[in-house]
Amino acid sequence: MLGASDLRGEAEARRHAGIGASYLTREMLRTEFGIDRAGAILSHDNLALDPRKLTSGLFLQALKRKARCYVPAEAIAIEDDRSGVTVATGQGPTIRARHLVLTTGYELLDAVPARGHSIISTWAIATPPQPRKIWPRAAMIWEASDPYLYIRATADGRVICGGEDEDFTDEQRRNALTSKKAIVLAKKLGRVFPKLDTTIEFAWSGSFGSTITGLPIIGSLPGRPRVHAVMGYGGNGIVFSQIASELVSTSIAGKKDTDAALFAFKA
Ligand SMILES: Cc1cc2nc3c(=O)[nH]c(=O)nc-3n(C[C@H](O)[C@H](O)[C@H](O)COP(=O)(O)OP(=O)(O)OC[C@H]3O[C@@H](n4cnc5c(N)ncnc54)[C@H](O)[C@@H]3O)c2cc1C
């Protein structure tokens, strides 16, 4: 777990890099948020959104701009040449385009090099709605411990708490662990906020595709300039997908982004 001096150093490093961050002492953390920990970093300008609404909105915008949508369609084979890319879909049409962007989440197609990429399992719980018991500003909380813990509130006052990651992907093994993991998460939540109702109303698990560096991999596949992929978002899909949209569109436009090498596939 990061101690008080580590957190203070991290807050300073963030400010130095131009990212707003305030360090909270134990006393400030207790009075402002009712949390009993050695210290914390308070970050600003964070964002919570409904992923389903966001995705529908993006699709509608794309359709307005004359994008064509093929649903359902599983991409099963990709062939690229100097002028474009052809994608064969299972039981669907064959699609031809000048460029292809693979955004298949943690499910990587065979064509995509998986080096440096791994898939892990994660768990989360949701409590019943309790809007009156939510901490000030419903700040999103991330405990910098190993394993980490995150806590956030929904618009109707449920508390979501997650973490307890494990380094495997087997679905049956993952599902079998859900009730045990849910109890651990509820206990940890109760230790941070003893007055909360930690009844587990929902419990679920998911997969993270992540990388050794913690940065996603974004770029064209080695030797295939018309096939781009974005993968390994970890728990930061919203932030990284914005970066991916800039890098990939710049690359398709035939221009160079100064940050491209940071995220590119390594040879
Ligand atoms: C528990 C949990 C909590 C998270 N919390 C946050 C958070 O707080 N903030 C945040 O920013 N991110 C968070 N994330 C990460 C975020 O959810 C992901 O980064 C994001 O969903 C990835 O989006 P994507 O569109 O790249 O992939 P996905 O959402 O995985 O979508 C990929 C799609 O591609 C389809 N597909 C796969 N293969 C093929 C194929 N061959 N042909 C056709 N379609 C195919 C899949 O069916 C799927 O619909 C969290 C993730 C988890 C698991």
The ligand as a Tripos MOL2 file, in Angstrom:
@<TRIPOS>MOLECULE
LIG
   53    58     1     0     0
SMALL
NO_CHARGES

@<TRIPOS>ATOM
      1 C1        -15.1590   -4.3190  -13.8800 C.3       1 LIG1
      2 C2        -14.6350   -3.2870  -14.8370 C.ar      1 LIG1
      3 C3        -14.6270   -1.9490  -14.4680 C.ar      1 LIG1
      4 C4        -14.1780   -0.9780  -15.3470 C.ar      1 LIG1
      5 N1        -14.2000    0.3310  -14.9520 N.ar      1 LIG1
      6 C5        -13.7940    1.2910  -15.7990 C.ar      1 LIG1
      7 C6        -13.8390    2.6580  -15.4160 C.ar      1 LIG1
      8 O1        -14.2350    3.0050  -14.3170 O.2       1 LIG1
      9 N2        -13.4160    3.5950  -16.3080 N.ar      1 LIG1
     10 C7        -12.9650    3.2560  -17.5440 C.ar      1 LIG1
     11 O2        -12.5970    4.1450  -18.3050 O.2       1 LIG1
     12 N3        -12.9030    1.9550  -17.9390 N.ar      1 LIG1
     13 C8        -13.3090    0.9690  -17.0960 C.ar      1 LIG1
     14 N4        -13.2270   -0.3430  -17.4680 N.ar      1 LIG1
     15 C9        -12.6190   -0.6610  -18.7660 C.3       1 LIG1
     16 C10       -13.5980   -0.4830  -19.9150 C.3       1 LIG1
     17 O3        -14.7900   -1.1380  -19.6080 O.3       1 LIG1
     18 C11       -12.9500   -1.0940  -21.1690 C.3       1 LIG1
     19 O4        -11.6830   -0.5500  -21.3740 O.3       1 LIG1
     20 C12       -13.8240   -0.7830  -22.3930 C.3       1 LIG1
     21 O5        -15.0840   -1.3530  -22.2490 O.3       1 LIG1
     22 C13       -13.1530   -1.3400  -23.6360 C.3       1 LIG1
     23 O6        -13.9610   -0.9300  -24.7320 O.3       1 LIG1
     24 P1        -13.7470   -1.5530  -26.1550 P.3       1 LIG1
     25 O7        -14.8190   -0.9630  -27.0330 O.co2     1 LIG1
     26 O8        -12.3180   -1.4290  -26.5840 O.co2     1 LIG1
     27 O9        -13.9750   -3.1060  -25.9660 O.3       1 LIG1
     28 P2        -15.2940   -3.8940  -25.4960 P.3       1 LIG1
     29 O10       -16.2240   -2.9990  -24.7420 O.co2     1 LIG1
     30 O11       -14.7930   -5.1560  -24.8630 O.co2     1 LIG1
     31 O12       -16.0070   -4.2090  -26.8830 O.3       1 LIG1
     32 C14       -15.4050   -5.0950  -27.8210 C.3       1 LIG1
     33 C15       -16.4970   -5.5860  -28.7240 C.3       1 LIG1
     34 O13       -15.9170   -6.2650  -29.8290 O.3       1 LIG1
     35 C16       -16.7060   -7.4310  -30.0830 C.3       1 LIG1
     36 N5        -15.8640   -8.4070  -30.7800 N.ar      1 LIG1
     37 C17       -14.8300   -9.1660  -30.2950 C.ar      1 LIG1
     38 N6        -14.3110   -9.9330  -31.2780 N.ar      1 LIG1
     39 C18       -15.0260   -9.6550  -32.4140 C.ar      1 LIG1
     40 C19       -14.9850  -10.1470  -33.7590 C.ar      1 LIG1
     41 N7        -14.0990  -11.0730  -34.1550 N.pl3     1 LIG1
     42 N8        -15.8830   -9.6550  -34.6480 N.ar      1 LIG1
     43 C20       -16.8110   -8.7160  -34.2870 C.ar      1 LIG1
     44 N9        -16.8920   -8.1940  -33.0150 N.ar      1 LIG1
     45 C21       -16.0200   -8.6800  -32.0980 C.ar      1 LIG1
     46 C22       -17.1280   -7.9080  -28.6930 C.3       1 LIG1
     47 O14       -18.2600   -8.7560  -28.7850 O.3       1 LIG1
     48 C23       -17.4510   -6.5790  -28.0290 C.3       1 LIG1
     49 O15       -18.7760   -6.1730  -28.2700 O.3       1 LIG1
     50 C24       -13.6850   -1.3510  -16.6300 C.ar      1 LIG1
     51 C25       -13.6840   -2.6970  -17.0130 C.ar      1 LIG1
     52 C26       -14.1520   -3.6630  -16.1270 C.ar      1 LIG1
     53 C27       -14.1310   -5.1210  -16.5600 C.3       1 LIG1
@<TRIPOS>BOND
     1     1     2 1
     2     2     3 ar
     3     2    52 ar
     4     3     4 ar
     5     4     5 ar
     6     4    50 ar
     7     5     6 ar
     8     6     7 ar
     9     6    13 1
    10     7     8 2
    11     7     9 ar
    12     9    10 ar
    13    10    11 2
    14    10    12 ar
    15    12    13 ar
    16    13    14 ar
    17    14    15 1
    18    14    50 ar
    19    15    16 1
    20    16    17 1
    21    16    18 1
    22    18    19 1
    23    18    20 1
    24    20    21 1
    25    20    22 1
    26    22    23 1
    27    23    24 1
    28    24    25 2
    29    24    26 1
    30    24    27 1
    31    27    28 1
    32    28    29 2
    33    28    30 1
    34    28    31 1
    35    31    32 1
    36    32    33 1
    37    33    34 1
    38    33    48 1
    39    34    35 1
    40    35    36 1
    41    35    46 1
    42    36    37 ar
    43    36    45 ar
    44    37    38 ar
    45    38    39 ar
    46    39    40 ar
    47    39    45 ar
    48    40    41 1
    49    40    42 ar
    50    42    43 ar
    51    43    44 ar
    52    44    45 ar
    53    46    47 1
    54    46    48 1
    55    48    49 1
    56    50    51 ar
    57    51    52 ar
    58    52    53 1
@<TRIPOS>SUBSTRUCTURE
     1 LIG1         1 GROUP 0 **** ****
